[in-house]
Amino acid sequence: MLARVGAVAAGWSARHGIETGVGIGVCRGPAVIGNVGSAHYMSYTMIGNAVNAAARLMQMAQMGEALVSGEFYFSVRDLIPAGCVQGFGPVALRGKSEPVAVYSIRPQPGPTA
């Protein structure tokens, strides 16, 4: 996703002078996903500690970067090229009592499919 958006953003920048991008936050854990509300107002949403932590990571992420929790990273690390990952160590996230291990993932430069 980062590589695809990066290519589109580079084109917009070259053609229109528009600087844009995306930062992603990912965390692993239980969550409640579905319609929440009352008969008068219903909203499709996600609720849970993992959702809140992912939102905090997304807020910290720079354009072209995915910040992921250590728990998520260790579950997918074999799928990510080593040159794309940088560990940040424990990071204090608002609303979390304990620091969370955070890893930054950036796509390798190159052609996109």
FIKOLZA-1660 file (N, C-alpha, C; in steps of 0.1 Angstrom, whole numbers, plus 5000, padded with zeros to 4 digits):
% residues 113
   i   px   py   pz ch aa at
   1 5008 4988 5000  A  M  N
   1 5000 5000 5000  A  M CA
   1 5009 5013 5000  A  M  C
   2 5019 5012 5008  A  L  N
   2 5028 5024 5009  A  L CA
   2 5035 5026 4995  A  L  C
   3 5040 5016 4989  A  A  N
   3 5046 5017 4976  A  A CA
   3 5037 5023 4965  A  A  C
   4 5025 5018 4965  A  R  N
   4 5015 5022 4955  A  R CA
   4 5011 5037 4957  A  R  C
   5 5009 5041 4970  A  V  N
   5 5005 5055 4973  A  V CA
   5 5017 5064 4970  A  V  C
   6 5029 5059 4973  A  G  N
   6 5041 5067 4971  A  G CA
   6 5043 5070 4956  A  G  C
   7 5040 5060 4947  A  A  N
   7 5041 5063 4933  A  A CA
   7 5031 5073 4928  A  A  C
   8 5019 5072 4933  A  V  N
   8 5008 5081 4929  A  V CA
   8 5012 5095 4935  A  V  C
   9 5016 5096 4947  A  A  N
   9 5020 5109 4953  A  A CA
   9 5032 5116 4946  A  A  C
  10 5041 5108 4941  A  A  N
  10 5052 5113 4933  A  A CA
  10 5047 5119 4920  A  A  C
  11 5037 5113 4914  A  G  N
  11 5031 5118 4902  A  G CA
  11 5024 5131 4904  A  G  C
  12 5016 5132 4915  A  W  N
  12 5009 5144 4918  A  W CA
  12 5018 5155 4921  A  W  C
  13 5029 5152 4928  A  S  N
  13 5039 5162 4931  A  S CA
  13 5046 5168 4919  A  S  C
  14 5049 5159 4909  A  A  N
  14 5056 5163 4897  A  A CA
  14 5046 5171 4888  A  A  C
  15 5034 5167 4887  A  R  N
  15 5024 5173 4878  A  R CA
  15 5017 5185 4884  A  R  C
  16 5014 5185 4897  A  H  N
  16 5006 5195 4902  A  H CA
  16 5012 5202 4915  A  H  C
  17 5024 5198 4919  A  G  N
  17 5030 5204 4931  A  G CA
  17 5023 5201 4944  A  G  C
  18 5015 5190 4944  A  I  N
  18 5008 5186 4956  A  I CA
  18 5016 5176 4963  A  I  C
  19 5019 5179 4976  A  E  N
  19 5027 5170 4984  A  E CA
  19 5017 5162 4993  A  E  C
  20 5016 5149 4991  A  T  N
  20 5007 5141 4999  A  T CA
  20 5014 5127 5002  A  T  C
  21 5008 5120 5010  A  G  N
  21 5013 5107 5014  A  G CA
  21 5004 5100 5024  A  G  C
  22 5008 5089 5029  A  V  N
  22 5000 5082 5039  A  V CA
  22 5010 5076 5049  A  V  C
  23 5005 5076 5062  A  G  N
  23 5012 5070 5073  A  G CA
  23 5003 5060 5079  A  G  C
  24 5008 5048 5082  A  I  N
  24 4999 5037 5087  A  I CA
  24 5003 5032 5101  A  I  C
  25 4994 5029 5109  A  G  N
  25 4996 5023 5122  A  G CA
  25 4989 5009 5123  A  G  C
  26 4997 4999 5127  A  V  N
  26 4991 4986 5128  A  V CA
  26 4995 4980 5142  A  V  C
  27 4985 4974 5148  A  C  N
  27 4987 4967 5161  A  C CA
  27 4979 4954 5161  A  C  C
  28 4983 4945 5169  A  R  N
  28 4976 4932 5169  A  R CA
  28 4970 4930 5183  A  R  C
  29 4957 4925 5183  A  G  N
  29 4950 4922 5195  A  G CA
  29 4935 4921 5193  A  G  C
  30 4928 4917 5204  A  P  N
  30 4914 4916 5203  A  P CA
  30 4907 4930 5201  A  P  C
  31 4896 4929 5193  A  A  N
  31 4888 4941 5191  A  A CA
  31 4874 4937 5188  A  A  C
  32 4865 4946 5190  A  V  N
  32 4851 4945 5187  A  V CA
  32 4848 4953 5174  A  V  C
  33 4843 4946 5164  A  I  N
  33 4841 4953 5151  A  I CA
  33 4826 4951 5147  A  I  C
  34 4820 4961 5144  A  G  N
  34 4806 4960 5139  A  G CA
  34 4798 4972 5142  A  G  C
  35 4784 4971 5140  A  N  N
  35 4775 4982 5142  A  N CA
  35 4774 4984 5157  A  N  C
  36 4776 4996 5162  A  V  N
  36 4775 5000 5175  A  V CA
  36 4765 5012 5176  A  V  C
  37 4757 5013 5186  A  G  N
  37 4748 5024 5188  A  G CA
  37 4734 5020 5193  A  G  C
  38 4725 5028 5188  A  S  N
  38 4711 5026 5193  A  S CA
  38 4702 5025 5180  A  S  C
  39 4689 5023 5183  A  A  N
  39 4679 5023 5172  A  A CA
  39 4679 5036 5164  A  A  C
  40 4683 5047 5171  A  H  N
  40 4682 5061 5165  A  H CA
  40 4695 5064 5157  A  H  C
  41 4706 5058 5162  A  Y  N
  41 4719 5061 5155  A  Y CA
  41 4728 5049 5156  A  Y  C
  42 4732 5044 5144  A  M  N
  42 4740 5032 5144  A  M CA
  42 4753 5036 5136  A  M  C
  43 4764 5031 5140  A  S  N
  43 4777 5034 5134  A  S CA
  43 4785 5022 5133  A  S  C
  44 4792 5019 5122  A  Y  N
  44 4801 5008 5120  A  Y CA
  44 4814 5012 5126  A  Y  C
  45 4820 5005 5136  A  T  N
  45 4832 5010 5142  A  T CA
  45 4840 4998 5147  A  T  C
  46 4852 5001 5152  A  M  N
  46 4861 4992 5158  A  M CA
  46 4864 4997 5172  A  M  C
  47 4864 4989 5182  A  I  N
  47 4867 4993 5196  A  I CA
  47 4877 4983 5202  A  I  C
  48 4887 4988 5209  A  G  N
  48 4896 4979 5217  A  G CA
  48 4909 4985 5219  A  G  C
  49 4917 4979 5228  A  N  N
  49 4931 4985 5230  A  N CA
  49 4940 4984 5218  A  N  C
  50 4939 4974 5210  A  A  N
  50 4947 4973 5198  A  A CA
  50 4943 4984 5188  A  A  C
  51 4930 4987 5187  A  V  N
  51 4926 4997 5178  A  V CA
  51 4931 5011 5182  A  V  C
  52 4930 5013 5196  A  N  N
  52 4935 5026 5201  A  N CA
  52 4950 5027 5199  A  N  C
  53 4958 5016 5201  A  A  N
  53 4972 5017 5199  A  A CA
  53 4976 5019 5185  A  A  C
  54 4968 5012 5175  A  A  N
  54 4971 5014 5161  A  A CA
  54 4968 5029 5157  A  A  C
  55 4958 5035 5163  A  A  N
  55 4955 5049 5160  A  A CA
  55 4966 5058 5165  A  A  C
  56 4972 5055 5176  A  R  N
  56 4983 5063 5181  A  R CA
  56 4995 5061 5172  A  R  C
  57 4998 5049 5168  A  L  N
  57 5009 5047 5159  A  L CA
  57 5007 5054 5146  A  L  C
  58 4995 5054 5140  A  M  N
  58 4992 5061 5128  A  M CA
  58 4994 5076 5129  A  M  C
  59 4991 5082 5141  A  Q  N
  59 4993 5096 5143  A  Q CA
  59 5008 5099 5143  A  Q  C
  60 5016 5090 5148  A  M  N
  60 5030 5092 5148  A  M CA
  60 5038 5090 5135  A  M  C
  61 5031 5082 5126  A  A  N
  61 5038 5077 5114  A  A CA
  61 5040 5089 5104  A  A  C
  62 5051 5089 5098  A  Q  N
  62 5054 5099 5088  A  Q CA
  62 5049 5094 5074  A  Q  C
  63 5048 5103 5064  A  M  N
  63 5044 5099 5051  A  M CA
  63 5053 5088 5046  A  M  C
  64 5047 5077 5040  A  G  N
  64 5055 5066 5035  A  G CA
  64 5060 5056 5045  A  G  C
  65 5054 5057 5057  A  E  N
  65 5059 5048 5068  A  E CA
  65 5047 5041 5074  A  E  C
  66 5050 5028 5078  A  A  N
  66 5040 5021 5086  A  A CA
  66 5047 5018 5100  A  A  C
  67 5041 5023 5110  A  L  N
  67 5046 5020 5124  A  L CA
  67 5038 5008 5129  A  L  C
  68 5044 4998 5133  A  V  N
  68 5037 4986 5138  A  V CA
  68 5042 4982 5152  A  V  C
  69 5033 4976 5160  A  S  N
  69 5037 4971 5173  A  S CA
  69 5046 4959 5172  A  S  C
  70 5054 4957 5182  A  G  N
  70 5063 4945 5182  A  G CA
  70 5056 4932 5181  A  G  C
  71 5044 4931 5187  A  E  N
  71 5037 4918 5186  A  E CA
  71 5033 4916 5172  A  E  C
  72 5028 4926 5165  A  F  N
  72 5025 4924 5151  A  F CA
  72 5037 4921 5142  A  F  C
  73 5048 4929 5144  A  Y  N
  73 5060 4927 5137  A  Y CA
  73 5065 4913 5138  A  Y  C
  74 5065 4907 5150  A  F  N
  74 5071 4894 5152  A  F CA
  74 5062 4883 5145  A  F  C
  75 5049 4886 5143  A  S  N
  75 5041 4876 5137  A  S CA
  75 5042 4877 5121  A  S  C
  76 5048 4887 5116  A  V  N
  76 5049 4888 5101  A  V CA
  76 5064 4891 5097  A  V  C
  77 5073 4891 5106  A  R  N
  77 5087 4895 5102  A  R CA
  77 5093 4887 5091  A  R  C
  78 5089 4874 5089  A  D  N
  78 5095 4866 5078  A  D CA
  78 5090 4871 5064  A  D  C
  79 5080 4879 5064  A  L  N
  79 5074 4884 5051  A  L CA
  79 5080 4898 5047  A  L  C
  80 5088 4904 5056  A  I  N
  80 5093 4917 5054  A  I CA
  80 5108 4917 5051  A  I  C
  81 5112 4923 5040  A  P  N
  81 5127 4924 5037  A  P CA
  81 5134 4931 5049  A  P  C
  82 5145 4926 5053  A  A  N
  82 5153 4932 5065  A  A CA
  82 5156 4946 5062  A  A  C
  83 5159 4951 5050  A  G  N
  83 5163 4965 5048  A  G CA
  83 5152 4974 5049  A  G  C
  84 5140 4970 5051  A  C  N
  84 5128 4978 5052  A  C CA
  84 5124 4981 5066  A  C  C
  85 5131 4976 5076  A  V  N
  85 5126 4976 5090  A  V CA
  85 5136 4983 5099  A  V  C
  86 5131 4992 5107  A  Q  N
  86 5139 4999 5117  A  Q CA
  86 5132 4998 5131  A  Q  C
  87 5139 4993 5141  A  G  N
  87 5133 4992 5154  A  G CA
  87 5134 5005 5162  A  G  C
  88 5124 5009 5169  A  F  N
  88 5124 5021 5177  A  F CA
  88 5126 5018 5192  A  F  C
  89 5124 5006 5195  A  G  N
  89 5124 5002 5209  A  G CA
  89 5111 5006 5216  A  G  C
  90 5110 5005 5229  A  P  N
  90 5097 5008 5236  A  P CA
  90 5094 5023 5235  A  P  C
  91 5081 5025 5231  A  V  N
  91 5075 5039 5230  A  V CA
  91 5063 5040 5238  A  V  C
  92 5062 5051 5246  A  A  N
  92 5051 5054 5254  A  A CA
  92 5039 5059 5245  A  A  C
  93 5028 5052 5246  A  L  N
  93 5016 5057 5238  A  L CA
  93 5006 5061 5248  A  L  C
  94 4999 5072 5244  A  R  N
  94 4988 5078 5252  A  R CA
  94 4978 5067 5254  A  R  C
  95 4973 5065 5267  A  G  N
  95 4963 5056 5270  A  G CA
  95 4968 5042 5273  A  G  C
  96 4981 5039 5272  A  K  N
  96 4987 5026 5274  A  K CA
  96 4996 5028 5287  A  K  C
  97 4994 5018 5296  A  S  N
  97 5002 5019 5309  A  S CA
  97 5016 5015 5307  A  S  C
  98 5019 5006 5297  A  E  N
  98 5032 5001 5295  A  E CA
  98 5037 5006 5281  A  E  C
  99 5050 5009 5279  A  P  N
  99 5055 5012 5266  A  P CA
  99 5053 5000 5256  A  P  C
 100 5052 5004 5244  A  V  N
 100 5050 4994 5233  A  V CA
 100 5062 4994 5224  A  V  C
 101 5067 4982 5221  A  A  N
 101 5078 4981 5211  A  A CA
 101 5073 4985 5197  A  A  C
 102 5080 4994 5191  A  V  N
 102 5075 4999 5178  A  V CA
 102 5086 4997 5167  A  V  C
 103 5081 4993 5155  A  Y  N
 103 5090 4991 5144  A  Y CA
 103 5085 4999 5132  A  Y  C
 104 5094 5005 5125  A  S  N
 104 5091 5013 5113  A  S CA
 104 5093 5005 5101  A  S  C
 105 5084 5004 5092  A  I  N
 105 5085 4997 5079  A  I CA
 105 5083 5007 5068  A  I  C
 106 5093 5007 5059  A  R  N
 106 5092 5016 5047  A  R CA
 106 5095 5007 5035  A  R  C
 107 5088 5009 5024  A  P  N
 107 5090 5000 5012  A  P CA
 107 5104 5004 5006  A  P  C
 108 5110 4994 5000  A  Q  N
 108 5123 4996 4993  A  Q CA
 108 5120 5003 4980  A  Q  C
 109 5128 5013 4977  A  P  N
 109 5126 5020 4964  A  P CA
 109 5127 5010 4952  A  P  C
 110 5120 5013 4942  A  G  N
 110 5120 5004 4930  A  G CA
 110 5107 5005 4923  A  G  C
 111 5106 4997 4912  A  P  N
 111 5094 4998 4904  A  P CA
 111 5082 4991 4911  A  P  C
 112 5070 4997 4908  A  T  N
 112 5058 4991 4914  A  T CA
 112 5051 4983 4903  A  T  C
 113 5045 4972 4908  A  A  N
 113 5038 4963 4898  A  A CA
 113 5024 4969 4894  A  A  C
% end
